[in-house]
Amino acid sequence: MSSLPRRAKVQTAVYKDEFSSFSELSSASEGDDKEDSTWEPQKKVPRSSKQAVCKESKPKRVSRAKTNAKKNAVQMSDGSEGVTVKEVLNSSVAIADVDLEDRKNKLDTMQTLKIAKTKRKNSAQSPSAPRNKKLKVDQDTNEASNIKSESNSTETPSTSTLWDGACKKEESEDDCTSGQSPLKKVKTETCPQEQPVRLPASANNITEEAEMNWDIVQVLSERTNIEPWVCANIIRLFNDDNTIPFIVRYRKELINNLDADCLREVQQTLEELRAVARKVRSTIQKIKKEGKMTECLLRALLNCKTSEELEHVSVPYKTGSKGTKAQRARQLGLEEAAKTLLENPGKLNLLSYIQPSVKGLSALQDIETGVQHILADMIAKDRDTLDFIRKLCQNRYISIQSSLAKLSSKKVNEKDVDKFHLYHNFSCNIRNIHHHQILAINRGENLKILMVKVNIPDGVKNEFCRWCIQNRWRPRGFARPELMKILHSSVDDSFKRLIYPLLCREFRAKLTSDAEKESVMMFGRNLRQLLLTSPVPGRTLMGVDPGYKHGCKLAIISPTSQILHTDVVYLHCGQGFREAEKIKRLLLNFNCSTVVIGNGTACRETEAYFADLIMKNYFAPLDVVYCIVSEAGASIYSVSPEANKEMPGLDPNLRSAVSIARRVQDPLAELVKIEPKHIGVGMYQHDVSQTLLKATLDSVVEECVSFVGVDINICSEVLLRHIAGLNANRAKNIIEWREKNGPFINREQLKKVKGLGPKSFQQCAGFIRVNQEYARKFCSSQQTESAGPSQGAVLTLPAGAEGTNEKQGKKKSKTTANVVLKPDPLDQTCIHPESYDIARRFLSFMGGTLCEIGKPEMQQKIQSLLEKEGIEKIAERLQTTVHTLQIIIDGLSQPESFDFRTDFDKPDFKRSIVCLNDLQVGTVLTGKVENATLFGIFVDIGVGKDGLIPIRNITEAKLSKTKKRRSLGLGPGERVEVQVLNIDVPRSRITLDLIRVL
């Protein structure tokens, strides 16, 4: 729970050892020497220090041109370092070996990069966002690297190619951006190299006041346990507005093959660090306006890495604050006495400070108390002291305890109190406590049911006080007993009143933050598996929204999701036999043999009704089966504007039945219409940060929709808006363009859509498919109907060309319209347009054609070529990376209608049911995972109540290794074989053991 090791930012060109720079910046009153400089803040912080800092900073704000000239001059003068900069900045794959000295200086160059970024913020002198300032720094870095590339050109394989078809190096690729160099090129080496970006030493000349004393890349690496070079790449990719699906699929070599969940975790941690930095800058500006800023306070603020640390340092200076005891003592002029007690205790005479007419100085005891408060404040704000106590706590038993709050029975319902009976007398080591326990304790505390405290043993306090007196805060001379008594009291007061509450807040905040993140990540994993449930295409389905008094709503949909019939039947009001005739007639008329029942109110009764009819073979000659599907969010969707637009004039209750049926036919297309948090596959979703939850779930939806892909000519606007790089407005513009100009013939036509710029096209192009059979038929029909010749000797759309020419008048860059109206077979694959040239050269290399994409002949040719030469050798010959070549191979091998969701489980169709009373301990059943939590897995075994597999019963050996998995654990939709361990009928609880994953 302690803070991470600090990487102090040094302002000189000479890099000191970590400990010396650590102590130089950590304490509010430390100097250069560890022993002798502890008490020299008077020399460093004169009363006019604030103005002096401002005067020094003004002449250093030079223009960007001068800065670039200075940087370039240093680069050109140092030839050896210039070569190093060029190789690291512009190489896109690992070269051969890594220089040992470069590895030693990795952290140094990381810091240089951070300092260079912050300098641009000072020189710009504009209130623009921090991200825009970093963009300028990276552009200047690219300009510096281009100077080196003129004289030192090393040809290396590239991640992708440009649209003109020529194989380019990574540094010359414009990455589909309009007129600016791609930020990802600043650091584009692959996994084995692991080298950070190196900048010229001249980048360390300019300093600025608001610069943080820690390196964001290093701290991000420490918090996420990911290599610094990967973190640096991720930061640049996000700064360049790249989406997670695009990065995960098309920039794998830059992120060391991290998955989307890891990338989201890094993104969240990065946002937290940037939020702290923004908050620190805002706090510094406020304190400066009030004229209370000192060098010591500035250093303490710039050292803060968490919101808790910042709150601890800045709370005395908040507007409207009455001030701390230490501040009031300083206002009485007792700070000099406190420093003298530590620097030269022999000369301290507290009696000389007595002023009978001044409150707080009228007696010796008041003066001793004031000195004690100042010393306690100095101890609590000292960086080394806080680091020592945090490190000390790491090795001791720190527990979190909860107990039943007093008077809770009078204010809270007894049923709510019983829900937390496990935590009425609970204690656990903070290193061993589970995330779901933290969330439960927090909920109980918020409801005033539980009292929670962090228990730090007395041994920690005793060792801390001994270390302070004998080491860190030991007086530099002989101190009389009465002065040592003041010092002892100060240390004790500092721990009890300041440090202990700070540690408790930090521990609780860290535990809660980790629990919330894990809960949100679990929600995201569950949502992903639910969205990627295998569709059931080609069936006519009957959706049933169960109910009692208002009847069961029916909806029959076609294999293409069109509504064929809607009705209401009353199965549970004594009319079941008469309604059975209506249901049979509907099933026979529409040849429907699959019934989908929502799991809401009256689900069990409705299931029993259909199961009884099926067992009696009532629907003969149809072999009817049914399945249970979650109806979470269906009622919310049925009254939404999207549902009203999609099904105008239809009763909202009947819309729910339609939605239930479509969830089986195409789960992804239907569930994206519902706000993710209403789908109901999470844990403690109302207790976590709603901002974090929404961002994560939206990102998971975007990931799923993008990886599955959409057919641009038939997909809905709701589905299209979740593609990476698109939003509601862009999706609407695409649909409008399609309705006005006809279907899209290829991906290049997306560039003609209003609001879809080069960056948006780059992000979305690889996830959008164009059905080639449909495109060819449409082109041939248009060519036949066209009376006059087309504008060029290519297969074109006259009407579409006219629409294109109209738009071309507005955008000068789009002048060759006829060329892009050819259907391109590569547009039906997952291959990104930036790699089309490589794909065509690969086809030529193995003797294949575009017409063979997805056919067995193509798969045989690729397999034989890989067996003969190997993928690494082929990638080297094509001057690309293995990751890019693998995507090309997958795209050329997969059939045209390929959907990777078919590898996953389909809904569990049944014909009969069992009851809870029919279960016996030891019974082996099959079931479907309904929800996954941090403490276990809930499984629907068909008895009306989900059974729980405790997390301890889920081992890696029981999980399928041969089957393609969507996450490391079990998730919604997966079929499992379980054994009943325990049955608690009164509480309707079933405990299961996992046997295997089916």
Stockholm file with secondary structure:
# STOCKHOLM 1.0

chainA/1-998         MSSLPRRAKVQTAVYKDEFSSFSELSSASEGDDKEDSTWEPQKKVPRSSKQAVCKESKPKRVSRAKTNAKKNAVQMSDGSEGVTVKEVLNSSVAIADVDLEDRKNKLDTMQTLKIAKTKRKNSAQSPSAPRNKKLKVDQDTNEASNIKSESNSTETPSTSTLWDGACKKEESEDDCTSGQSPLKKVKTETCPQEQPVRLPASANNITEEAEMNWDIVQVLSERTNIEPWVCANIIRLFNDDNTIPFIVRYRKELINNLDADCLREVQQTLEELRAVARKVRSTIQKIKKEGKMTECLLRALLNCKTSEELEHVSVPYKTGSKGTKAQRARQLGLEEAAKTLLENPGKLNLLSYIQPSVKGLSALQDIETGVQHILADMIAKDRDTLDFIRKLCQNRYISIQSSLAKLSSKKVNEKDVDKFHLYHNFSCNIRNIHHHQILAINRGENLKILMVKVNIPDGVKNEFCRWCIQNRWRPRGFARPELMKILHSSVDDSFKRLIYPLLCREFRAKLTSDAEKESVMMFGRNLRQLLLTSPVPGRTLMGVDPGYKHGCKLAIISPTSQILHTDVVYLHCGQGFREAEKIKRLLLNFNCSTVVIGNGTACRETEAYFADLIMKNYFAPLDVVYCIVSEAGASIYSVSPEANKEMPGLDPNLRSAVSIARRVQDPLAELVKIEPKHIGVGMYQHDVSQTLLKATLDSVVEECVSFVGVDINICSEVLLRHIAGLNANRAKNIIEWREKNGPFINREQLKKVKGLGPKSFQQCAGFIRVNQEYARKFCSSQQTESAGPSQGAVLTLPAGAEGTNEKQGKKKSKTTANVVLKPDPLDQTCIHPESYDIARRFLSFMGGTLCEIGKPEMQQKIQSLLEKEGIEKIAERLQTTVHTLQIIIDGLSQPESFDFRTDFDKPDFKRSIVCLNDLQVGTVLTGKVENATLFGIFVDIGVGKDGLIPIRNITEAKLSKTKKRRSLGLGPGERVEVQVLNIDVPRSRITLDLIRVL
#=GR chainA/1-998 SS CCCCCCCCCCSSSSCCCHHHHHHHHHSTTCCSSTTTSTTCHHHHSCTTHHHHHHHHHGGGCCCHHHHHHHHHHHHHHCHHHHHHHHHHHHCCSCCSCCCHHHHHTHHHHHHHHHHHHHHHHHHHCCCCCHHHHHHHHHHHHHHHHHHHHHHCCCCCCBSCCCTTSCCCCGGGCCTTCSSSCCGGGGSCCCTTTCCCCCCCGGGGSCCCTTCCSSCHHHHHHHHHTCCHHHHHHHHHHHHTTCCHHHHHHHCGGGTTTCCHHHHHHHHHHHHHHHHHHHHHHHHHHHHHHTTCCCHHHHHHHHTCCSHHHHHHHHGGGSTTCCCCHHHHHHHTTCHHHHHHHHHCGGGCCGGGGCCTTSTTSSSHHHHHHHHHHHHHHHHHHCHHHHHHHHHHHHTSCCEEEEEECTTHHHHSCHHHHHHTGGGTEEEEETTTCCHHHHHHHHHHHHTTSEEEEEECCHHHHHHHHHHIIIIITCCSSCCCHHHHHHHHHHHHHHIIIIIHHHHHHHHHHHHHHHHHHHHHHHHHHHHHHHHTSCCCTTCCEEEEECCSTTCEEEEEECTTSCEEEEEEECCSSSCHHHHHHHHHHHHHHTTCCEEEEESSTTHHHHHHHHHHHHHTTTTTTSCCEEEEECCTTHHHHHTSHHHHHHSTTSCHHHHHHHHHHHHHHCHHHHHTTSCGGGSCCCSSTTTSCHHHHHHHHHHHHHHHHHHHCEETTTCCHHHHTTSTTCCHHHHHHHHHHHHHHCSCCSGGGGGGSTTCCHHHHHHHGGGEECCHHHHHHHHHHHHHHCCSCCSSSSCCCHHHHHHHHHHHTTCTTCCCTTGGGSCCGGGGSSCCGGGHHHHHHHHHHHTCCGGGTTSHHHHHHHHHHHHHHCHHHHHHHTTBCHHHHHHHHHHHHSCTTCCGGGGSCCCCCBSCCCCGGGCCTTCEEEEEEEEECSSEEEEECSSSSCEEEEGGGCCGGGSCSSSCCSSSSCCTTCEEEEEEEEEETTTTEEEEEEEEEC
#=GC SS_cons         CCCCCCCCCCSSSSCCCHHHHHHHHHSTTCCSSTTTSTTCHHHHSCTTHHHHHHHHHGGGCCCHHHHHHHHHHHHHHCHHHHHHHHHHHHCCSCCSCCCHHHHHTHHHHHHHHHHHHHHHHHHHCCCCCHHHHHHHHHHHHHHHHHHHHHHCCCCCCBSCCCTTSCCCCGGGCCTTCSSSCCGGGGSCCCTTTCCCCCCCGGGGSCCCTTCCSSCHHHHHHHHHTCCHHHHHHHHHHHHTTCCHHHHHHHCGGGTTTCCHHHHHHHHHHHHHHHHHHHHHHHHHHHHHHTTCCCHHHHHHHHTCCSHHHHHHHHGGGSTTCCCCHHHHHHHTTCHHHHHHHHHCGGGCCGGGGCCTTSTTSSSHHHHHHHHHHHHHHHHHHCHHHHHHHHHHHHTSCCEEEEEECTTHHHHSCHHHHHHTGGGTEEEEETTTCCHHHHHHHHHHHHTTSEEEEEECCHHHHHHHHHHIIIIITCCSSCCCHHHHHHHHHHHHHHIIIIIHHHHHHHHHHHHHHHHHHHHHHHHHHHHHHHHTSCCCTTCCEEEEECCSTTCEEEEEECTTSCEEEEEEECCSSSCHHHHHHHHHHHHHHTTCCEEEEESSTTHHHHHHHHHHHHHTTTTTTSCCEEEEECCTTHHHHHTSHHHHHHSTTSCHHHHHHHHHHHHHHCHHHHHTTSCGGGSCCCSSTTTSCHHHHHHHHHHHHHHHHHHHCEETTTCCHHHHTTSTTCCHHHHHHHHHHHHHHCSCCSGGGGGGSTTCCHHHHHHHGGGEECCHHHHHHHHHHHHHHCCSCCSSSSCCCHHHHHHHHHHHTTCTTCCCTTGGGSCCGGGGSSCCGGGHHHHHHHHHHHTCCGGGTTSHHHHHHHHHHHHHHCHHHHHHHTTBCHHHHHHHHHHHHSCTTCCGGGGSCCCCCBSCCCCGGGCCTTCEEEEEEEEECSSEEEEECSSSSCEEEEGGGCCGGGSCSSSCCSSSSCCTTCEEEEEEEEEETTTTEEEEEEEEEC
//
